Amino acid sequence: MKRKIPSNEKIIEQIKNIVKSRFGIESQEVLSQLVMKRLKREDKLFSVSPNRVKKLALTIPSVHVKVKTKKMPKIDKIDKCPVCESKILPLEGTNLSNKKILIGYKCVNCSYSSDLEHFMPMKYLFVWKG
């Protein structure tokens, strides 16, 4: 069976409508399913991945994406954001000896931040902030 790939604009429009009407969606999978359901009303061959829906939601200023993370032992350094794959900056603090120490990471693009124990995204919350 052939499938069609909807434009970014169509997906973004559906994301806005869904998140605005519900004020928030509790997971990437739920948002993706709702977007697919609405897109299939227009064309039954439309198909979109949950990852693409998440990445497009990150580009919408009126949708805030909150990330819940889980502990991942033995991870010392991350090079790119695990949510949007943008550059990630180290967060540094000063200890009692006045030396800089790494205390976590913050993404330059999305709202992802973590301490040294919580790295990997476990759940996404999509909230309408109008």
N, CA, C and O atoms as CSV, one atom per row, in Angstrom:
chain,resi,resn,atom,element,x,y,z
A,1,MET,N,N,0.836,-1.178,0.000
A,1,MET,CA,C,0.000,0.000,0.000
A,1,MET,C,C,0.883,1.245,0.000
A,1,MET,O,O,1.801,1.365,0.812
A,2,LYS,N,N,0.606,2.146,-0.895
A,2,LYS,CA,C,1.379,3.378,-0.962
A,2,LYS,C,C,0.960,4.302,0.171
A,2,LYS,O,O,-0.142,4.204,0.712
A,3,ARG,N,N,1.867,5.191,0.506
A,3,ARG,CA,C,1.542,6.182,1.524
A,3,ARG,C,C,1.967,7.549,1.034
A,3,ARG,O,O,2.826,7.675,0.161
A,4,LYS,N,N,1.362,8.561,1.600
A,4,LYS,CA,C,1.695,9.936,1.259
A,4,LYS,C,C,2.273,10.617,2.487
A,4,LYS,O,O,1.886,10.337,3.621
A,5,ILE,N,N,3.203,11.513,2.231
A,5,ILE,CA,C,3.815,12.260,3.324
A,5,ILE,C,C,3.224,13.670,3.321
A,5,ILE,O,O,3.392,14.412,2.353
A,6,PRO,N,N,2.536,14.037,4.398
A,6,PRO,CA,C,1.940,15.372,4.450
A,6,PRO,C,C,3.006,16.450,4.633
A,6,PRO,O,O,4.097,16.182,5.135
A,7,SER,N,N,2.678,17.658,4.223
A,7,SER,CA,C,3.620,18.773,4.369
A,7,SER,C,C,3.779,19.142,5.844
A,7,SER,O,O,2.919,18.845,6.674
A,8,ASN,N,N,4.892,19.791,6.145
A,8,ASN,CA,C,5.122,20.264,7.512
A,8,ASN,C,C,4.002,21.193,7.960
A,8,ASN,O,O,3.569,21.139,9.112
A,9,GLU,N,N,3.532,22.044,7.054
A,9,GLU,CA,C,2.482,23.005,7.387
A,9,GLU,C,C,1.196,22.300,7.826
A,9,GLU,O,O,0.550,22.729,8.782
A,10,LYS,N,N,0.824,21.220,7.132
A,10,LYS,CA,C,-0.389,20.474,7.495
A,10,LYS,C,C,-0.242,19.847,8.880
A,10,LYS,O,O,-1.173,19.865,9.686
A,11,ILE,N,N,0.932,19.298,9.140
A,11,ILE,CA,C,1.167,18.658,10.437
A,11,ILE,C,C,1.166,19.703,11.543
A,11,ILE,O,O,0.547,19.497,12.587
A,12,ILE,N,N,1.848,20.818,11.329
A,12,ILE,CA,C,1.911,21.884,12.335
A,12,ILE,C,C,0.512,22.418,12.636
A,12,ILE,O,O,0.178,22.672,13.793
A,13,GLU,N,N,-0.293,22.585,11.611
A,13,GLU,CA,C,-1.671,23.061,11.803
A,13,GLU,C,C,-2.455,22.098,12.697
A,13,GLU,O,O,-3.180,22.530,13.592
A,14,GLN,N,N,-2.307,20.800,12.454
A,14,GLN,CA,C,-3.014,19.805,13.264
A,14,GLN,C,C,-2.488,19.768,14.699
A,14,GLN,O,O,-3.267,19.639,15.643
A,15,ILE,N,N,-1.175,19.881,14.863
A,15,ILE,CA,C,-0.592,19.900,16.213
A,15,ILE,C,C,-1.170,21.072,17.000
A,15,ILE,O,O,-1.596,20.908,18.143
A,16,LYS,N,N,-1.183,22.256,16.385
A,16,LYS,CA,C,-1.727,23.446,17.059
A,16,LYS,C,C,-3.184,23.228,17.459
A,16,LYS,O,O,-3.566,23.500,18.597
A,17,ASN,N,N,-3.991,22.740,16.529
A,17,ASN,CA,C,-5.417,22.524,16.810
A,17,ASN,C,C,-5.626,21.528,17.946
A,17,ASN,O,O,-6.469,21.744,18.817
A,18,ILE,N,N,-4.872,20.457,17.940
A,18,ILE,CA,C,-5.030,19.410,18.951
A,18,ILE,C,C,-4.584,19.901,20.321
A,18,ILE,O,O,-5.318,19.765,21.300
A,19,VAL,N,N,-3.390,20.469,20.396
A,19,VAL,CA,C,-2.863,20.901,21.696
A,19,VAL,C,C,-3.706,22.049,22.258
A,19,VAL,O,O,-3.963,22.101,23.461
A,20,LYS,N,N,-4.131,22.958,21.396
A,20,LYS,CA,C,-4.958,24.087,21.847
A,20,LYS,C,C,-6.305,23.599,22.383
A,20,LYS,O,O,-6.776,24.093,23.408
A,21,SER,N,N,-6.919,22.651,21.711
A,21,SER,CA,C,-8.238,22.174,22.140
A,21,SER,C,C,-8.172,21.350,23.424
A,21,SER,O,O,-9.149,21.291,24.170
A,22,ARG,N,N,-7.048,20.725,23.683
A,22,ARG,CA,C,-6.911,19.880,24.876
A,22,ARG,C,C,-6.038,20.520,25.951
A,22,ARG,O,O,-5.923,19.975,27.049
A,23,PHE,N,N,-5.428,21.651,25.662
A,23,PHE,CA,C,-4.515,22.381,26.554
A,23,PHE,C,C,-3.256,21.593,26.890
A,23,PHE,O,O,-2.363,22.118,27.556
A,24,GLY,N,N,-3.170,20.375,26.455
A,24,GLY,CA,C,-1.973,19.584,26.699
A,24,GLY,C,C,-2.175,18.135,26.300
A,24,GLY,O,O,-3.282,17.600,26.360
A,25,ILE,N,N,-1.083,17.515,25.892
A,25,ILE,CA,C,-1.079,16.101,25.512
A,25,ILE,C,C,0.029,15.437,26.320
A,25,ILE,O,O,1.118,15.993,26.462
A,26,GLU,N,N,-0.249,14.252,26.849
A,26,GLU,CA,C,0.651,13.631,27.803
A,26,GLU,C,C,1.749,12.753,27.240
A,26,GLU,O,O,2.570,12.253,28.010
A,27,SER,N,N,1.803,12.541,25.946
A,27,SER,CA,C,2.907,11.749,25.406
A,27,SER,C,C,3.064,11.989,23.911
A,27,SER,O,O,2.145,12.447,23.232
A,28,GLN,N,N,4.235,11.671,23.430
A,28,GLN,CA,C,4.543,11.792,22.006
A,28,GLN,C,C,3.661,10.846,21.194
A,28,GLN,O,O,3.187,11.209,20.118
A,29,GLU,N,N,3.443,9.652,21.699
A,29,GLU,CA,C,2.627,8.661,20.989
A,29,GLU,C,C,1.182,9.118,20.853
A,29,GLU,O,O,0.578,8.978,19.789
A,30,VAL,N,N,0.626,9.666,21.937
A,30,VAL,CA,C,-0.764,10.127,21.898
A,30,VAL,C,C,-0.908,11.270,20.903
A,30,VAL,O,O,-1.838,11.277,20.097
A,31,LEU,N,N,0.007,12.236,20.953
A,31,LEU,CA,C,-0.049,13.356,20.014
A,31,LEU,C,C,0.060,12.850,18.578
A,31,LEU,O,O,-0.685,13.291,17.703
A,32,SER,N,N,0.970,11.942,18.341
A,32,SER,CA,C,1.162,11.394,17.001
A,32,SER,C,C,-0.103,10.693,16.497
A,32,SER,O,O,-0.493,10.865,15.342
A,33,GLN,N,N,-0.738,9.908,17.359
A,33,GLN,CA,C,-1.964,9.203,16.971
A,33,GLN,C,C,-3.091,10.184,16.645
A,33,GLN,O,O,-3.839,9.985,15.688
A,34,LEU,N,N,-3.206,11.246,17.449
A,34,LEU,CA,C,-4.246,12.246,17.205
A,34,LEU,C,C,-3.997,13.000,15.898
A,34,LEU,O,O,-4.931,13.279,15.145
A,35,VAL,N,N,-2.738,13.324,15.639
A,35,VAL,CA,C,-2.386,13.998,14.386
A,35,VAL,C,C,-2.704,13.083,13.206
A,35,VAL,O,O,-3.289,13.525,12.218
A,36,MET,N,N,-2.324,11.819,13.303
A,36,MET,CA,C,-2.599,10.859,12.221
A,36,MET,C,C,-4.098,10.725,11.966
A,36,MET,O,O,-4.539,10.679,10.817
A,37,LYS,N,N,-4.867,10.663,13.031
A,37,LYS,CA,C,-6.313,10.515,12.902
A,37,LYS,C,C,-6.906,11.687,12.117
A,37,LYS,O,O,-7.752,11.496,11.244
A,38,ARG,N,N,-6.455,12.895,12.436
A,38,ARG,CA,C,-6.964,14.084,11.737
A,38,ARG,C,C,-6.465,14.158,10.294
A,38,ARG,O,O,-7.208,14.541,9.391
A,39,LEU,N,N,-5.202,13.788,10.087
A,39,LEU,CA,C,-4.666,13.821,8.723
A,39,LEU,C,C,-5.370,12.802,7.827
A,39,LEU,O,O,-5.588,13.061,6.643
A,40,LYS,N,N,-5.719,11.661,8.382
A,40,LYS,CA,C,-6.374,10.607,7.595
A,40,LYS,C,C,-7.789,10.997,7.187
A,40,LYS,O,O,-8.343,10.423,6.250
A,41,ARG,N,N,-8.379,11.968,7.883
A,41,ARG,CA,C,-9.681,12.489,7.450
A,41,ARG,C,C,-9.548,13.177,6.092
A,41,ARG,O,O,-10.459,13.143,5.264
A,42,GLU,N,N,-8.388,13.800,5.888
A,42,GLU,CA,C,-8.123,14.501,4.631
A,42,GLU,C,C,-7.693,13.536,3.528
A,42,GLU,O,O,-8.155,13.626,2.390
A,43,ASP,N,N,-6.795,12.606,3.887
A,43,ASP,CA,C,-6.303,11.632,2.912
A,43,ASP,C,C,-5.894,10.367,3.661
A,43,ASP,O,O,-4.998,10.402,4.504
A,44,LYS,N,N,-6.541,9.266,3.355
A,44,LYS,CA,C,-6.288,8.012,4.076
A,44,LYS,C,C,-4.871,7.473,3.887
A,44,LYS,O,O,-4.443,6.598,4.639
A,45,LEU,N,N,-4.149,7.975,2.909
A,45,LEU,CA,C,-2.791,7.501,2.649
A,45,LEU,C,C,-1.717,8.293,3.399
A,45,LEU,O,O,-0.539,7.941,3.346
A,46,PHE,N,N,-2.115,9.355,4.095
A,46,PHE,CA,C,-1.129,10.141,4.842
A,46,PHE,C,C,-0.499,9.299,5.946
A,46,PHE,O,O,-1.160,8.488,6.594
A,47,SER,N,N,0.799,9.517,6.138
A,47,SER,CA,C,1.537,8.826,7.190
A,47,SER,C,C,2.589,9.767,7.761
A,47,SER,O,O,3.228,10.516,7.022
A,48,VAL,N,N,2.766,9.725,9.073
A,48,VAL,CA,C,3.762,10.571,9.732
A,48,VAL,C,C,4.282,9.840,10.972
A,48,VAL,O,O,3.520,9.168,11.667
A,49,SER,N,N,5.575,9.977,11.242
A,49,SER,CA,C,6.173,9.283,12.384
A,49,SER,C,C,6.025,10.118,13.657
A,49,SER,O,O,5.948,11.345,13.590
A,50,PRO,N,N,5.985,9.460,14.810
A,50,PRO,CA,C,5.932,10.189,16.078
A,50,PRO,C,C,7.125,11.134,16.254
A,50,PRO,O,O,6.980,12.217,16.820
A,51,ASN,N,N,8.287,10.730,15.775
A,51,ASN,CA,C,9.477,11.571,15.901
A,51,ASN,C,C,9.332,12.859,15.089
A,51,ASN,O,O,9.737,13.929,15.543
A,52,ARG,N,N,8.761,12.756,13.900
A,52,ARG,CA,C,8.549,13.954,13.074
A,52,ARG,C,C,7.534,14.891,13.736
A,52,ARG,O,O,7.711,16.109,13.720
A,53,VAL,N,N,6.485,14.333,14.308
A,53,VAL,CA,C,5.489,15.147,15.011
A,53,VAL,C,C,6.153,15.890,16.167
A,53,VAL,O,O,5.912,17.081,16.363
A,54,LYS,N,N,6.984,15.190,16.929
A,54,LYS,CA,C,7.681,15.828,18.055
A,54,LYS,C,C,8.585,16.952,17.572
A,54,LYS,O,O,8.563,18.052,18.125
A,55,LYS,N,N,9.376,16.683,16.546
A,55,LYS,CA,C,10.305,17.702,16.036
A,55,LYS,C,C,9.563,18.925,15.512
A,55,LYS,O,O,10.024,20.049,15.706
A,56,LEU,N,N,8.434,18.729,14.859
A,56,LEU,CA,C,7.655,19.868,14.372
A,56,LEU,C,C,6.993,20.617,15.531
A,56,LEU,O,O,6.873,21.841,15.489
A,57,ALA,N,N,6.566,19.893,16.554
A,57,ALA,CA,C,5.980,20.556,17.735
A,57,ALA,C,C,7.007,21.469,18.405
A,57,ALA,O,O,6.655,22.517,18.946
A,58,LEU,N,N,8.266,21.068,18.364
A,58,LEU,CA,C,9.331,21.892,18.960
A,58,LEU,C,C,9.508,23.222,18.236
A,58,LEU,O,O,10.055,24.164,18.810
A,59,THR,N,N,9.059,23.316,16.993
A,59,THR,CA,C,9.218,24.551,16.218
A,59,THR,C,C,8.064,25.530,16.420
A,59,THR,O,O,8.130,26.664,15.945
A,60,ILE,N,N,7.020,25.114,17.109
A,60,ILE,CA,C,5.829,25.956,17.283
A,60,ILE,C,C,5.979,26.777,18.564
A,60,ILE,O,O,6.030,26.208,19.655
A,61,PRO,N,N,6.050,28.102,18.450
A,61,PRO,CA,C,6.242,28.944,19.640
A,61,PRO,C,C,5.122,28.822,20.679
A,61,PRO,O,O,5.378,28.975,21.874
A,62,SER,N,N,3.903,28.552,20.252
A,62,SER,CA,C,2.785,28.483,21.197
A,62,SER,C,C,2.622,27.105,21.848
A,62,SER,O,O,1.721,26.908,22.663
A,63,VAL,N,N,3.478,26.168,21.496
A,63,VAL,CA,C,3.456,24.842,22.117
A,63,VAL,C,C,4.745,24.666,22.914
A,63,VAL,O,O,5.847,24.727,22.369
A,64,HIS,N,N,4.576,24.446,24.219
A,64,HIS,CA,C,5.733,24.217,25.085
A,64,HIS,C,C,5.897,22.706,25.252
A,64,HIS,O,O,4.947,22.006,25.604
A,65,VAL,N,N,7.092,22.217,24.999
A,65,VAL,CA,C,7.365,20.790,25.126
A,65,VAL,C,C,8.174,20.573,26.396
A,65,VAL,O,O,9.313,21.027,26.512
A,66,LYS,N,N,7.563,19.869,27.350
A,66,LYS,CA,C,8.252,19.537,28.596
A,66,LYS,C,C,8.784,18.113,28.465
A,66,LYS,O,O,8.143,17.245,27.873
A,67,VAL,N,N,9.953,17.896,29.023
A,67,VAL,CA,C,10.588,16.589,28.898
A,67,VAL,C,C,10.826,16.002,30.280
A,67,VAL,O,O,11.471,16.624,31.125
A,68,LYS,N,N,10.306,14.809,30.503
A,68,LYS,CA,C,10.616,14.082,31.731
A,68,LYS,C,C,11.736,13.112,31.386
A,68,LYS,O,O,11.682,12.424,30.366
A,69,THR,N,N,12.746,13.063,32.240
A,69,THR,CA,C,13.912,12.233,31.943
A,69,THR,C,C,14.044,11.086,32.938
A,69,THR,O,O,13.412,11.071,33.994
A,70,LYS,N,N,14.881,10.136,32.567
A,70,LYS,CA,C,15.157,9.011,33.456
A,70,LYS,C,C,16.659,8.890,33.652
A,70,LYS,O,O,17.449,9.383,32.847
A,71,LYS,N,N,17.035,8.233,34.726
A,71,LYS,CA,C,18.452,8.047,35.032
A,71,LYS,C,C,19.089,7.099,34.036
A,71,LYS,O,O,18.522,6.071,33.665
A,72,MET,N,N,20.266,7.471,33.624
A,72,MET,CA,C,21.048,6.627,32.730
A,72,MET,C,C,22.459,6.549,33.307
A,72,MET,O,O,23.253,7.470,33.110
A,73,PRO,N,N,22.780,5.488,34.002
A,73,PRO,CA,C,24.116,5.389,34.589
A,73,PRO,C,C,25.206,5.267,33.527
A,73,PRO,O,O,24.957,4.811,32.411
A,74,LYS,N,N,26.386,5.672,33.887
A,74,LYS,CA,C,27.584,5.566,33.051
A,74,LYS,C,C,27.564,6.475,31.826
A,74,LYS,O,O,28.251,6.193,30.844
A,75,ILE,N,N,26.808,7.536,31.864
A,75,ILE,CA,C,26.855,8.518,30.787
A,75,ILE,C,C,27.535,9.756,31.353
A,75,ILE,O,O,26.993,10.422,32.235
A,76,ASP,N,N,28.715,10.060,30.848
A,76,ASP,CA,C,29.486,11.177,31.362
A,76,ASP,C,C,29.258,12.456,30.572
A,76,ASP,O,O,29.269,13.550,31.138
A,77,LYS,N,N,29.054,12.322,29.273
A,77,LYS,CA,C,28.983,13.493,28.420
A,77,LYS,C,C,27.995,13.240,27.294
A,77,LYS,O,O,27.925,12.144,26.737
A,78,ILE,N,N,27.236,14.278,26.973
A,78,ILE,CA,C,26.379,14.195,25.796
A,78,ILE,C,C,26.783,15.314,24.844
A,78,ILE,O,O,27.099,16.424,25.273
A,79,ASP,N,N,26.769,15.015,23.557
A,79,ASP,CA,C,27.236,15.968,22.549
A,79,ASP,C,C,26.111,16.750,21.891
A,79,ASP,O,O,26.317,17.878,21.442
A,80,LYS,N,N,24.917,16.156,21.831
A,80,LYS,CA,C,23.786,16.856,21.232
A,80,LYS,C,C,22.539,16.563,22.052
A,80,LYS,O,O,22.481,15.584,22.797
A,81,CYS,N,N,21.563,17.413,21.904
A,81,CYS,CA,C,20.318,17.285,22.657
A,81,CYS,C,C,19.596,15.989,22.276
A,81,CYS,O,O,19.401,15.723,21.090
A,82,PRO,N,N,19.198,15.184,23.260
A,82,PRO,CA,C,18.481,13.953,22.944
A,82,PRO,C,C,17.040,14.198,22.488
A,82,PRO,O,O,16.382,13.273,22.012
A,83,VAL,N,N,16.543,15.429,22.627
A,83,VAL,CA,C,15.181,15.751,22.212
A,83,VAL,C,C,15.146,16.262,20.778
A,83,VAL,O,O,14.436,15.713,19.937
A,84,CYS,N,N,15.924,17.327,20.496
A,84,CYS,CA,C,15.843,17.968,19.174
A,84,CYS,C,C,17.140,17.870,18.375
A,84,CYS,O,O,17.204,18.345,17.241
A,85,GLU,N,N,18.162,17.268,18.948
A,85,GLU,CA,C,19.459,17.044,18.304
A,85,GLU,C,C,20.240,18.331,18.030
A,85,GLU,O,O,21.136,18.344,17.185
A,86,SER,N,N,19.905,19.413,18.742
A,86,SER,CA,C,20.648,20.669,18.618
A,86,SER,C,C,21.874,20.636,19.525
A,86,SER,O,O,22.120,19.663,20.238
A,87,LYS,N,N,22.629,21.720,19.477
A,87,LYS,CA,C,23.813,21.848,20.329
A,87,LYS,C,C,23.375,21.887,21.793
A,87,LYS,O,O,22.338,22.460,22.128
A,88,ILE,N,N,24.166,21.281,22.640
A,88,ILE,CA,C,23.864,21.278,24.068
A,88,ILE,C,C,25.030,21.899,24.818
A,88,ILE,O,O,26.193,21.637,24.512
A,89,LEU,N,N,24.707,22.724,25.801
A,89,LEU,CA,C,25.739,23.426,26.560
A,89,LEU,C,C,25.884,22.825,27.948
A,89,LEU,O,O,24.895,22.439,28.569
A,90,PRO,N,N,27.112,22.747,28.431
A,90,PRO,CA,C,27.308,22.285,29.799
A,90,PRO,C,C,26.910,23.379,30.787
A,90,PRO,O,O,27.174,24.558,30.551
A,91,LEU,N,N,26.280,22.990,31.887
A,91,LEU,CA,C,25.969,23.920,32.969
A,91,LEU,C,C,27.036,23.732,34.031
A,91,LEU,O,O,27.266,22.619,34.505
A,92,GLU,N,N,27.674,24.808,34.396
A,92,GLU,CA,C,28.759,24.714,35.366
A,92,GLU,C,C,28.426,25.484,36.626
A,92,GLU,O,O,27.727,26.497,36.593
A,93,GLY,N,N,28.930,24.994,37.717
A,93,GLY,CA,C,28.803,25.654,39.007
A,93,GLY,C,C,30.180,25.761,39.631
A,93,GLY,O,O,31.164,25.266,39.081
A,94,THR,N,N,30.244,26.400,40.764
A,94,THR,CA,C,31.518,26.556,41.463
A,94,THR,C,C,31.439,25.812,42.789
A,94,THR,O,O,30.466,25.953,43.529
A,95,ASN,N,N,32.467,25.018,43.087
A,95,ASN,CA,C,32.478,24.294,44.353
A,95,ASN,C,C,33.100,25.158,45.452
A,95,ASN,O,O,33.427,26.321,45.216
A,96,LEU,N,N,33.263,24.602,46.634
A,96,LEU,CA,C,33.803,25.362,47.767
A,96,LEU,C,C,35.250,25.776,47.567
A,96,LEU,O,O,35.713,26.726,48.199
A,97,SER,N,N,35.969,25.082,46.704
A,97,SER,CA,C,37.359,25.439,46.397
A,97,SER,C,C,37.431,26.472,45.276
A,97,SER,O,O,38.515,26.788,44.786
A,98,ASN,N,N,36.287,26.991,44.876
A,98,ASN,CA,C,36.186,27.988,43.813
A,98,ASN,C,C,36.619,27.439,42.449
A,98,ASN,O,O,37.111,28.180,41.599
A,99,LYS,N,N,36.429,26.134,42.255
A,99,LYS,CA,C,36.724,25.501,40.973
A,99,LYS,C,C,35.415,25.223,40.242
A,99,LYS,O,O,34.409,24.862,40.853
A,100,LYS,N,N,35.447,25.397,38.918
A,100,LYS,CA,C,34.257,25.121,38.121
A,100,LYS,C,C,34.045,23.614,38.011
A,100,LYS,O,O,34.979,22.851,37.764
A,101,ILE,N,N,32.795,23.212,38.201
A,101,ILE,CA,C,32.438,21.802,38.064
A,101,ILE,C,C,31.197,21.691,37.180
A,101,ILE,O,O,30.354,22.588,37.163
A,102,LEU,N,N,31.097,20.598,36.456
A,102,LEU,CA,C,29.951,20.336,35.597
A,102,LEU,C,C,28.783,19.873,36.460
A,102,LEU,O,O,28.917,18.935,37.245
A,103,ILE,N,N,27.624,20.542,36.311
A,103,ILE,CA,C,26.452,20.148,37.100
A,103,ILE,C,C,25.290,19.656,36.232
A,103,ILE,O,O,24.312,19.119,36.752
A,104,GLY,N,N,25.395,19.837,34.920
A,104,GLY,CA,C,24.328,19.379,34.042
A,104,GLY,C,C,24.492,19.896,32.631
A,104,GLY,O,O,25.563,20.362,32.242
A,105,TYR,N,N,23.405,19.805,31.864
A,105,TYR,CA,C,23.403,20.236,30.469
A,105,TYR,C,C,22.106,20.966,30.154
A,105,TYR,O,O,21.071,20.702,30.765
A,106,LYS,N,N,22.170,21.898,29.187
A,106,LYS,CA,C,20.990,22.645,28.727
A,106,LYS,C,C,21.061,22.798,27.218
A,106,LYS,O,O,22.109,23.128,26.662
A,107,CYS,N,N,19.931,22.552,26.561
A,107,CYS,CA,C,19.852,22.688,25.109
A,107,CYS,C,C,19.719,24.160,24.725
A,107,CYS,O,O,19.061,24.933,25.422
A,108,VAL,N,N,20.349,24.544,23.610
A,108,VAL,CA,C,20.263,25.924,23.128
A,108,VAL,C,C,18.966,26.169,22.353
A,108,VAL,O,O,18.609,27.321,22.105
A,109,ASN,N,N,18.256,25.106,21.968
A,109,ASN,CA,C,17.076,25.252,21.114
A,109,ASN,C,C,15.758,24.977,21.839
A,109,ASN,O,O,14.834,25.788,21.770
A,110,CYS,N,N,15.666,23.865,22.518
A,110,CYS,CA,C,14.403,23.499,23.168
A,110,CYS,C,C,14.530,23.654,24.684
A,110,CYS,O,O,15.510,24.217,25.173
A,111,SER,N,N,13.554,23.161,25.415
A,111,SER,CA,C,13.545,23.354,26.866
A,111,SER,C,C,14.265,22.240,27.628
A,111,SER,O,O,14.181,22.188,28.855
A,112,TYR,N,N,14.962,21.361,26.936
A,112,TYR,CA,C,15.620,20.239,27.605
A,112,TYR,C,C,16.764,20.713,28.490
A,112,TYR,O,O,17.605,21.507,28.069
A,113,SER,N,N,16.782,20.219,29.706
A,113,SER,CA,C,17.928,20.416,30.597
A,113,SER,C,C,17.987,19.204,31.517
A,113,SER,O,O,16.977,18.542,31.756
A,114,SER,N,N,19.170,18.923,32.027
A,114,SER,CA,C,19.304,17.771,32.909
A,114,SER,C,C,20.442,17.987,33.883
A,114,SER,O,O,21.338,18.802,33.663
A,115,ASP,N,N,20.377,17.231,34.964
A,115,ASP,CA,C,21.523,17.198,35.861
A,115,ASP,C,C,22.404,16.040,35.391
A,115,ASP,O,O,22.175,15.491,34.314
A,116,LEU,N,N,23.380,15.674,36.164
A,116,LEU,CA,C,24.304,14.629,35.717
A,116,LEU,C,C,23.741,13.215,35.848
A,116,LEU,O,O,24.354,12.261,35.371
A,117,GLU,N,N,22.584,13.072,36.487
A,117,GLU,CA,C,22.012,11.740,36.649
A,117,GLU,C,C,20.835,11.465,35.726
A,117,GLU,O,O,20.502,10.303,35.494
A,118,HIS,N,N,20.201,12.493,35.197
A,118,HIS,CA,C,19.007,12.319,34.377
A,118,HIS,C,C,19.281,12.815,32.969
A,118,HIS,O,O,19.334,14.020,32.726
A,119,PHE,N,N,19.450,11.897,32.058
A,119,PHE,CA,C,19.798,12.282,30.700
A,119,PHE,C,C,18.720,11.993,29.677
A,119,PHE,O,O,18.322,12.886,28.930
A,120,MET,N,N,18.249,10.784,29.631
A,120,MET,CA,C,17.438,10.335,28.507
A,120,MET,C,C,15.964,10.695,28.674
A,120,MET,O,O,15.374,10.469,29.730
A,121,PRO,N,N,15.379,11.258,27.618
A,121,PRO,CA,C,13.952,11.570,27.666
A,121,PRO,C,C,13.131,10.294,27.839
A,121,PRO,O,O,13.367,9.285,27.175
A,122,MET,N,N,12.175,10.367,28.739
A,122,MET,CA,C,11.313,9.229,29.001
A,122,MET,C,C,9.898,9.523,28.511
A,122,MET,O,O,9.201,8.641,28.010
A,123,LYS,N,N,9.488,10.782,28.667
A,123,LYS,CA,C,8.128,11.158,28.312
A,123,LYS,C,C,8.103,12.625,27.917
A,123,LYS,O,O,8.802,13.452,28.504
A,124,TYR,N,N,7.301,12.935,26.926
A,124,TYR,CA,C,7.142,14.321,26.472
A,124,TYR,C,C,5.742,14.795,26.823
A,124,TYR,O,O,4.772,14.050,26.682
A,125,LEU,N,N,5.642,16.037,27.280
A,125,LEU,CA,C,4.361,16.676,27.541
A,125,LEU,C,C,4.257,17.884,26.627
A,125,LEU,O,O,5.147,18.735,26.614
A,126,PHE,N,N,3.190,17.962,25.872
A,126,PHE,CA,C,2.983,19.070,24.942
A,126,PHE,C,C,1.888,19.954,25.522
A,126,PHE,O,O,0.745,19.519,25.667
A,127,VAL,N,N,2.239,21.206,25.857
A,127,VAL,CA,C,1.323,22.105,26.554
A,127,VAL,C,C,1.097,23.361,25.723
A,127,VAL,O,O,2.043,23.936,25.185
A,128,TRP,N,N,-0.156,23.782,25.621
A,128,TRP,CA,C,-0.495,25.009,24.894
A,128,TRP,C,C,-0.183,26.204,25.779
A,128,TRP,O,O,-0.662,26.282,26.911
A,129,LYS,N,N,0.609,27.127,25.275
A,129,LYS,CA,C,0.896,28.337,26.045
A,129,LYS,C,C,0.391,29.589,25.339
A,129,LYS,O,O,0.594,30.705,25.817
A,130,GLY,N,N,-0.265,29.396,24.203
A,130,GLY,CA,C,-0.913,30.477,23.476
A,130,GLY,C,C,-0.008,31.552,23.147
A,130,GLY,O,O,-0.417,32.537,22.531
